């Protein structure tokens, strides 16, 4: 049955993309002065109508050495894997209505939706969006195609939500944004079981997110980004919230060596963002405090814990580029390579160093009984340093290398873990 559902989802996804493509090409077909521009792939434009095929291919090599306390064994592992293979379309029907739909396979898994957005823009400074959307977090809002490091670290696992079904309203000026969102679960999740005999009256996951960003300094050489967000979530009948992270890699679910287990009934998250760009040099950091309302019916019970997670990193472009910050979105976009190989140049090089931190220990210490502490025996502290290097032949391709030394101190006896991870990536997007 699962295989059949996967095939049906794939067919539905293909049909949806085909429908959007047909609709867009229909608009172009009636155009009298269609123009074509190269944006990693051809982009057709005529008056208000625009259409482009989009996609990405990310291939990774990962080597990992895991050191644990006996009797848990140490081990080494490595894999070459298809990190992402996505295909989609984007465009607009006129100056007011735009769309984007992209899906694919992650880590060799089944096809699923990623970015799916229908947007209405009544003017240049207001936007209403519905679909599978992100709403907050500086690194979260930055596409995987443009993030400085290969993976977002524990902040990406526990901080603001990634792609979830949302209704998002956004207003912006030249150097500020205000965002509000009503959010649920991912578009790829199945319906909550709700029949007259099975789980009657069940409720879906629901939440609210708000974000404000402001750029107080914007010059040709210097830019400063400041932002904050708040989020409330209720898991409904879709299972308790678990707070878990991997050692700065998306490699394997088994790599979640620090976790609270499923303890959260609802939670409130408060996050801060900051970035500083001066020519080729930049600093970026985020911090979140997650106030968890503990699920009352789980074994062990206890008082409500706080989870803390954050990171900071610095990057430098020896080839002269600068990170591409958009103050009207409060986000980073595609870097502009000064001397791409397509123009006879060398390309661009970015060097970076990062520190990650997560503290889940409150989930263990606030447990009421030994059973509760057993549930959270891996709710420890995570600290890691990552060193990264990126080479961009052009703005639409890059080679990446990351090395992470991470240390996990868990409260359970013999549960401490040290993980050394080396990763490389070949990336092409369009």
JOVEN-V234932 format. One record per backbone hydrogen bond with DSSP energy under -1.0 kcal/mol. CO is the residue of the C=O (numbers start at 1). NH is the residue of the N-H. Records with the same first field share a line. If there is no record, write none. Layout:
CO=NH, NH
This chain:
1=5
2=6
3=7
4=8
5=9
6=10
7=11
8=12
9=13
10=14
11=15
12=16
13=17
14=18
15=19
16=20
17=21
18=22
19=23
20=24
21=25
22=26
23=27
24=28
25=29
26=30
28=31
35=45
37=43
41=39
43=37
44=51
45=35
46=49
49=46
50=92
51=44
52=90
54=88
55=430
56=86
57=428
58=83, 84
59=426
60=81
61=424
62=79
63=422
64=77
65=420
66=75
67=418
69=72
75=66
77=64
79=62
81=60, 83
83=107
84=58
85=105
86=56
87=103
88=54
89=101
90=52
91=99
92=50
96=121
97=93, 94
98=119
99=91
100=117
101=89
102=114
103=87
104=112
105=85
106=109
112=104
115=102
116=132
117=100
118=130
119=98
120=128
123=126
125=172
127=170
128=120
129=168
130=118
131=133, 166
132=116
133=164
137=141
143=146, 147
153=156, 157
154=158
155=159
164=133
165=184
166=131
167=182
168=129
169=180
170=127
171=178
175=215
176=173
177=213
178=171
179=211
180=169
181=209
182=167
183=207
185=165
186=189
198=195
199=202
203=237
206=234
207=183
208=232
209=181
210=230
211=179
212=228
213=177
214=226
217=224
221=279
222=219
223=277
225=275
226=214
227=273
228=212
229=271
230=210
231=269
232=208
233=267
234=206
235=238
241=263, 264
243=260
246=248
252=255
253=256
255=257
258=245
261=263
263=295
264=241
265=235
266=293
267=233
268=291
269=231
270=289
271=229
272=287
273=227
274=285
275=225
276=283
277=223
278=281
280=317
281=278
282=315
283=276
284=313
285=274
286=311
287=272
288=309
289=270
290=307
291=268
293=265, 266
301=368
305=292
307=290
308=359
309=288
310=357
311=286
312=355
313=284
314=353
315=282
316=351
317=320
323=325
324=333
326=329, 330, 331
331=326
339=347
340=343, 345
341=344
348=392
350=390
351=316
352=388
353=314
354=386
355=312
356=384
357=310
358=382
359=308
360=363
361=364, 365
362=366
364=367
366=303
369=373
370=374
371=375
372=376
374=377
376=379
377=412
378=259, 380
380=360
381=409
382=358
383=407
384=356
385=405
386=354
387=403
388=352
389=401
390=350
391=399
392=348
393=341
394=397
396=429
398=427
399=391
400=425
401=389
402=423
403=387
404=421
405=385
406=419
407=383
408=417
409=381
412=415
417=408
418=67
419=406
420=65
421=404
422=63
423=402
424=61
425=400
426=59
427=398
428=57
